[in-house]
Amino acid sequence: MNRSTATNLWKLVLIGLVAGFVGGGLGVGGGIVMVPLLVAVGFDQHRSHATSLAAIVFIAAAGAVSFGMSGELALGIAVTIGIGGIAGSVVGASVMHRSSSRTLTMVFGVVLLVAALRMISGANPLPGAAAFGDITQVFIALGIGVVAGFFAGLAGIGGGVVIVPSTVLLLGLSQHEAQGTSLVAIVFTAIAGTIVNLRNKRVRLEDGLVVGAGGVMGSLIGSRFALGIEGRTLSLVFGFMVLFVALRIFYAAFRSQTQEH
């Protein structure tokens, strides 16, 4: 292994470590950090989205184990969301394959902006949300999964930016329980989307494994850290960071379009 290859491997491991810490800590998979970092080290937009989604399989699984050991997840809801997420993720990944890099960049920026505003404003359960019957909860969870899965496959994220606020708002879960539940469901969506990306030759599995290895370490640290901190504080701090990243993406896209004209 030459020096350049070793350096690139360490870059991918460090990207995974940072993304894993964020993903495991907030139940969002880490794609909102991973995609721009992968672009920064030379991956094109499609490959960044696809590699992020592959690494998220490992990041989400590690974080889910940590939250599960603390009793902070609703397994039945998580699996139901995951089943809906499989369908949504397959469609989203297929759309991603056919989209231009500019379109992907703008979609990713919009997803980040929505996530940031949600985190900053906070989310409280709707009145009576926790009292929904089992059948109603199943349909709500499936719907959440389909929407989250679509954005997971399209934007290279785990879908947690949809799952976490939705399970709090519509199903009455606590912040930490929503994060643990989200991580379990994300495993389903990330696997489904990655299978499509492999078929479309948008991802090298080796890259996903390397980033994922760093992500597992970061996810375990981040999830343990998050469990010791009040959920609202985590959402607020991270929300402003995500908002900054989203605004930079829109600025870069606008500047690029202006230079072309």
C-alpha positions as CSV (number, residue, x, y, z in Angstrom):
1,M,0.0,0.0,0.0
2,N,1.6,3.3,-1.1
3,R,1.4,6.5,1.0
4,S,-1.3,8.1,-1.1
5,T,-3.6,5.1,-0.7
6,A,-3.0,4.9,3.1
7,T,-3.8,8.6,3.4
8,N,-7.0,8.3,1.5
9,L,-8.0,5.3,3.7
10,W,-7.4,7.3,6.8
11,K,-9.5,10.2,5.4
12,L,-12.4,7.8,4.9
13,V,-12.0,6.4,8.4
14,L,-12.0,9.8,9.9
15,I,-15.1,10.8,7.9
16,G,-16.8,7.8,9.2
17,L,-15.8,8.6,12.8
18,V,-17.2,12.1,12.6
19,A,-20.4,11.0,10.8
20,G,-20.8,8.1,13.2
21,F,-20.6,10.3,16.2
22,V,-23.3,12.6,14.8
23,G,-25.4,9.8,13.5
24,G,-25.3,7.7,16.6
25,G,-25.8,10.7,18.8
26,L,-28.8,12.1,17.0
27,G,-30.3,9.0,15.4
28,V,-30.0,10.4,11.9
29,G,-27.5,8.0,10.4
30,G,-24.8,10.6,9.7
31,G,-25.3,11.2,6.0
32,I,-25.9,15.0,6.5
33,V,-22.2,15.1,7.5
34,M,-20.8,12.3,5.5
35,V,-22.0,13.4,2.0
36,P,-20.3,16.9,2.0
37,L,-17.1,15.4,3.6
38,L,-16.9,12.8,0.9
39,V,-17.4,15.4,-1.8
40,A,-14.7,17.5,-0.1
41,V,-12.1,14.6,-0.5
42,G,-12.9,14.1,-4.2
43,F,-15.9,11.8,-4.5
44,D,-18.5,12.9,-7.1
45,Q,-22.0,13.7,-5.9
46,H,-23.5,10.3,-6.9
47,R,-20.7,8.3,-5.4
48,S,-20.8,10.4,-2.2
49,H,-24.6,9.7,-1.8
50,A,-24.2,6.0,-2.5
51,T,-21.1,5.5,-0.3
52,S,-22.7,7.4,2.6
53,L,-25.7,5.1,2.4
54,A,-23.6,2.0,2.5
55,A,-21.6,3.2,5.5
56,I,-24.8,4.1,7.3
57,V,-25.7,0.4,7.5
58,F,-22.9,-0.1,10.0
59,I,-23.3,3.3,11.8
60,A,-27.0,2.8,12.4
61,A,-26.6,-0.8,13.6
62,A,-23.9,0.1,16.1
63,G,-26.0,3.0,17.5
64,A,-29.1,0.9,17.6
65,V,-27.4,-1.7,19.8
66,S,-26.2,1.1,22.2
67,F,-29.7,2.6,22.5
68,G,-31.3,-0.8,22.7
69,M,-29.1,-1.8,25.6
70,S,-30.4,1.3,27.4
71,G,-34.0,0.4,26.6
72,E,-34.4,3.5,24.5
73,L,-36.2,2.1,21.4
74,A,-39.6,0.8,20.3
75,L,-38.6,-2.3,18.3
76,G,-42.0,-3.1,16.8
77,I,-42.4,0.5,15.5
78,A,-38.8,0.4,14.3
79,V,-39.3,-2.7,12.2
80,T,-42.6,-1.4,10.8
81,I,-40.9,1.8,9.7
82,G,-38.1,-0.2,8.3
83,I,-40.4,-2.3,6.1
84,G,-42.0,0.9,4.7
85,G,-38.5,2.3,4.4
86,I,-37.3,-0.5,2.1
87,A,-39.9,0.4,-0.5
88,G,-39.2,4.1,-0.3
89,S,-35.4,3.6,-0.4
90,V,-35.5,1.5,-3.5
91,V,-37.5,4.1,-5.3
92,G,-35.3,7.0,-4.0
93,A,-32.1,5.2,-5.0
94,S,-33.4,4.6,-8.5
95,V,-34.4,8.3,-8.8
96,M,-30.9,9.2,-7.6
97,H,-29.3,7.1,-10.3
98,R,-31.1,9.1,-13.0
99,S,-30.7,12.6,-11.5
100,S,-28.1,15.2,-12.3
101,S,-25.4,16.2,-9.8
102,R,-26.9,19.7,-9.5
103,T,-30.3,18.2,-8.8
104,L,-28.8,16.0,-6.1
105,T,-27.0,18.9,-4.5
106,M,-30.1,21.0,-4.3
107,V,-32.2,18.1,-3.0
108,F,-29.6,17.4,-0.3
109,G,-29.6,21.1,0.6
110,V,-33.4,21.2,1.0
111,V,-33.3,18.0,3.2
112,L,-30.6,19.6,5.4
113,L,-32.6,22.9,5.7
114,V,-35.8,21.1,6.7
115,A,-33.8,19.0,9.2
116,A,-32.1,22.1,10.7
117,L,-35.3,24.0,11.1
118,R,-37.0,21.0,12.8
119,M,-34.1,20.6,15.2
120,I,-34.0,24.2,16.1
121,S,-37.7,24.6,16.6
122,G,-38.2,21.3,18.4
123,A,-41.0,18.9,18.1
124,N,-43.7,17.9,20.7
125,P,-46.2,15.1,20.3
126,L,-49.6,15.9,18.9
127,P,-52.4,15.8,21.4
128,G,-53.5,12.1,21.8
129,A,-50.6,10.8,19.6
130,A,-49.5,8.3,22.2
131,A,-53.1,6.9,22.4
132,F,-53.4,5.8,18.8
133,G,-54.6,2.2,18.4
134,D,-52.2,-0.5,17.2
135,I,-53.6,-0.6,13.6
136,T,-53.4,3.2,13.3
137,Q,-49.8,3.1,14.6
138,V,-48.9,0.5,12.0
139,F,-50.2,2.6,9.1
140,I,-48.5,5.8,10.5
141,A,-45.2,3.9,10.9
142,L,-45.4,2.5,7.4
143,G,-46.0,5.9,6.0
144,I,-43.1,7.4,7.9
145,G,-40.9,4.6,6.6
146,V,-41.9,5.2,3.0
147,V,-41.2,8.9,3.1
148,A,-37.9,8.5,5.1
149,G,-36.8,5.7,2.8
150,F,-37.3,7.7,-0.3
151,F,-35.1,10.6,1.0
152,A,-32.6,8.0,2.3
153,G,-32.2,6.5,-1.2
154,L,-32.2,9.8,-3.0
155,A,-30.1,12.0,-0.7
156,G,-27.7,9.3,0.7
157,I,-28.9,9.8,4.3
158,G,-30.3,7.3,6.7
159,G,-33.7,8.9,6.9
160,G,-33.5,9.8,10.5
161,V,-34.2,13.5,9.8
162,V,-37.7,12.3,8.9
163,I,-38.1,9.4,11.3
164,V,-37.0,11.1,14.6
165,P,-39.4,14.2,14.5
166,S,-42.2,12.1,13.0
167,T,-42.1,9.4,15.7
168,V,-42.1,12.1,18.4
169,L,-44.9,14.2,16.8
170,L,-47.2,11.4,15.5
171,L,-46.4,8.4,17.8
172,G,-45.6,10.2,21.0
173,L,-42.1,8.7,21.5
174,S,-39.6,10.5,23.7
175,Q,-36.5,12.1,22.0
176,H,-34.1,9.4,23.0
177,E,-36.6,6.6,22.2
178,A,-37.2,8.2,18.8
179,Q,-33.5,8.2,18.1
180,G,-33.0,4.6,19.0
181,T,-36.1,3.6,17.0
182,S,-34.8,5.6,14.0
183,L,-31.4,3.8,14.0
184,V,-33.0,0.4,13.8
185,A,-35.3,1.5,10.9
186,I,-32.4,3.1,9.1
187,V,-30.6,-0.2,8.9
188,F,-33.5,-1.5,6.7
189,T,-33.6,1.6,4.4
190,A,-29.8,1.8,4.0
191,I,-29.4,-1.9,3.0
192,A,-32.2,-1.6,0.5
193,G,-30.8,1.6,-1.1
194,T,-27.3,0.2,-1.2
195,I,-28.4,-2.9,-3.0
196,V,-29.9,-0.7,-5.7
197,N,-26.7,1.5,-5.8
198,L,-24.5,-1.6,-6.2
199,R,-26.6,-2.8,-9.2
200,N,-26.3,0.7,-10.7
201,K,-22.5,0.6,-10.1
202,R,-22.7,3.9,-8.1
203,V,-20.7,2.6,-5.1
204,R,-17.6,0.6,-4.3
205,L,-18.4,-1.6,-1.3
206,E,-14.8,-1.3,-0.1
207,D,-15.3,2.5,0.4
208,G,-18.5,1.9,2.3
209,L,-16.8,-0.7,4.6
210,V,-13.9,1.6,5.4
211,V,-16.1,4.6,6.2
212,G,-18.4,2.3,8.1
213,A,-15.6,1.0,10.2
214,G,-14.8,4.5,11.4
215,G,-18.5,5.1,11.7
216,V,-19.1,2.2,14.1
217,M,-16.5,3.6,16.5
218,G,-18.0,7.1,16.3
219,S,-21.6,5.8,16.6
220,L,-20.9,3.9,19.8
221,I,-19.2,7.0,21.3
222,G,-21.9,9.4,20.0
223,S,-24.9,7.2,21.2
224,R,-23.4,6.9,24.7
225,F,-22.7,10.6,24.8
226,A,-26.3,11.4,23.7
227,L,-27.9,9.2,26.3
228,G,-26.3,11.3,29.0
229,I,-27.5,14.7,27.6
230,E,-31.0,16.2,27.4
231,G,-32.4,15.6,24.0
232,R,-33.5,19.2,23.4
233,T,-29.9,20.5,23.9
234,L,-28.5,18.1,21.3
235,S,-31.1,19.0,18.8
236,L,-30.6,22.8,19.2
237,V,-26.8,22.7,18.9
238,F,-26.8,20.3,15.9
239,G,-29.7,22.2,14.3
240,F,-27.6,25.3,13.9
241,M,-24.6,23.4,12.6
242,V,-26.8,21.7,9.9
243,L,-28.4,25.1,9.0
244,F,-24.9,26.5,8.4
245,V,-24.0,23.5,6.1
246,A,-27.3,23.8,4.2
247,L,-26.7,27.5,3.6
248,R,-23.2,26.9,2.3
249,I,-24.5,24.3,-0.1
250,F,-27.1,26.7,-1.5
251,Y,-24.5,29.4,-1.8
252,A,-22.0,27.1,-3.6
253,A,-24.7,26.0,-6.0
254,F,-25.9,29.6,-6.7
255,R,-22.3,30.7,-7.2
256,S,-21.6,27.8,-9.6
257,Q,-24.7,28.6,-11.7
258,T,-23.8,32.3,-11.8
259,Q,-20.3,31.6,-13.1
260,E,-21.6,29.3,-15.8
261,H,-23.7,32.2,-17.1
